[in-house]
């Protein structure tokens, strides 16, 4: 039995995980600590690692029970079937989060309009704007060269 992926309302991940946990479901909502700056103070906050996602270990026949909890929208689907994360993947995330050597964990999705830096190949270290995004490839506009290039996603790093 793997972990199903629940999609939640924005900023409801921790509340959903807590309410499901209180109802004796096995739930995993990976979080990380970030420092947020306001005009008058800095504050350390615990925020979800994956925005709007909570992992739940539940029998397939009992999946509909979670829809009675506030904040739960739907299950995540992949190729027409509910998305399932393997135990090894959840264990890897847990180990990664418990590693004291890792700081400032951030998961970002690449979206059209984002600026990214190319890590390898003939356009190495060039910065481009995402024009189109596929599952394995990306189309970038390199404005300084006046060209559009298609690349594999593993050749990129987000510009900071």
Helices and strands as residue ranges (DSSP letters): E 3-8, H 13-22, E 26-28, E 31-37, E 42-48, E 53-57, G 60-68, E 72-75, E 77-78, E 81-82, E 84-85, H 87-98, E 115-118, E 127-133, E 137-142, E 147-152, G 153-155, E 156-158
